Amino acid sequence: MDCSYRVRIGSKAICFCDRVVEASSLLTMFERGSTFPKAIYGPEGCGKTTLLKYLVHRVSEVDSAIAVYIDALKGNDPAEAVFSSVRATYEVASAIAVELPIGMALAEKVLQLFKRLHERISLRGKKVLLVVDDVYRAIGLESAERYTKSMYE
């Protein structure tokens, strides 16, 4: 059991466990490299967000990787809407997301985020993991196909 990642619930820090198969599959996909978007779905409260945050945490430990997590449902604070292994991501995200809710604005402007980030730091030779959490709930299922297709550009 990997207790290097803990989930905070109130004042307690609970060990993230029992998702070995899912976490291993996602890490393998990342290591092999894939340019295609992946959608992870399931009932509310089953642990999708925690699994994705764990994935970002693990990838952030790799020197040759950049991990960015965007919560499409967060509203006012870029520090709540974005987690990244690269400090410059917060500055770029704050400059891009001038409208509210910030998470939704960043989800819509994710390509612009990476173009500006590439201007600040070199992405050459690095693997990039982008997680946009709760994006389909934020934009609505009627826009899910359009959004997913835009990730192929």
WOZI-V368987 format. One record per residue. N is the residue number from 1. NEAR is the number of other ideal C-beta (glycine too) atoms within 8 Angstrom. D_CENTER is the distance of its C-alpha to the mean C-alpha in Angstrom with 2 decimals. Layout:
N_NEAR_D_CENTER / N_NEAR_D_CENTER
This chain:
1_4_23.30 / 2_6_20.54 / 3_8_20.85 / 4_3_18.94 / 5_11_16.06 / 6_8_17.41 / 7_9_16.43 / 8_7_18.36 / 9_5_20.66 / 10_4_23.11 / 11_2_24.80 / 12_6_24.05 / 13_6_21.47 / 14_8_21.20 / 15_9_20.48 / 16_11_17.64 / 17_8_19.71 / 18_3_20.96 / 19_11_17.86 / 20_7_19.12 / 21_6_19.49 / 22_8_16.08 / 23_12_14.32 / 24_8_16.87 / 25_8_16.42 / 26_10_12.70 / 27_11_13.57 / 28_8_16.58 / 29_9_14.89 / 30_13_12.75 / 31_7_16.03 / 32_6_18.07 / 33_6_15.93 / 34_7_15.19 / 35_4_14.80 / 36_5_14.64 / 37_6_11.84 / 38_6_11.66 / 39_6_11.86 / 40_7_11.95 / 41_5_14.49 / 42_6_16.98 / 43_4_18.99 / 44_3_17.85 / 45_4_17.77 / 46_6_17.52 / 47_8_14.56 / 48_10_11.61 / 49_9_9.37 / 50_10_11.06 / 51_13_10.75 / 52_12_6.97 / 53_11_7.25 / 54_12_10.17 / 55_15_8.78 / 56_15_6.64 / 57_10_9.98 / 58_11_12.09 / 59_14_10.79 / 60_10_11.11 / 61_5_14.68 / 62_8_15.52 / 63_3_17.40 / 64_6_17.04 / 65_13_13.24 / 66_11_10.62 / 67_15_7.07 / 68_16_4.79 / 69_12_2.40 / 70_15_4.66 / 71_12_7.10 / 72_15_9.50 / 73_11_12.32 / 74_11_12.72 / 75_10_15.84 / 76_7_17.58 / 77_8_15.95 / 78_10_13.30 / 79_6_13.11 / 80_10_12.08 / 81_15_9.66 / 82_14_7.75 / 83_7_7.34 / 84_12_8.10 / 85_9_10.77 / 86_9_12.70 / 87_6_14.70 / 88_9_15.40 / 89_12_11.94 / 90_11_13.08 / 91_9_16.39 / 92_12_15.29 / 93_15_12.98 / 94_8_16.03 / 95_8_18.33 / 96_12_16.60 / 97_12_15.88 / 98_5_19.53 / 99_4_19.71 / 100_6_18.59 / 101_11_16.47 / 102_15_14.10 / 103_15_10.82 / 104_11_12.70 / 105_13_14.13 / 106_16_11.00 / 107_14_9.83 / 108_7_13.41 / 109_10_13.64 / 110_12_10.66 / 111_8_13.44 / 112_8_15.37 / 113_14_12.68 / 114_11_12.71 / 115_8_16.49 / 116_11_17.08 / 117_13_15.01 / 118_9_17.12 / 119_5_20.17 / 120_8_19.47 / 121_7_18.57 / 122_6_19.31 / 123_9_16.71 / 124_4_19.72 / 125_4_19.84 / 126_9_16.24 / 127_11_13.75 / 128_10_10.39 / 129_12_7.17 / 130_8_4.75 / 131_11_2.38 / 132_9_4.56 / 133_12_6.14 / 134_11_9.92 / 135_10_10.33 / 136_11_13.58 / 137_8_14.95 / 138_12_14.42 / 139_12_16.03 / 140_8_18.37 / 141_5_19.09 / 142_4_21.65 / 143_8_19.10 / 144_10_16.71 / 145_6_18.74 / 146_7_18.92 / 147_12_15.21 / 148_10_14.53 / 149_7_17.51 / 150_8_16.38 / 151_8_13.52 / 152_8_16.55 / 153_4_18.08
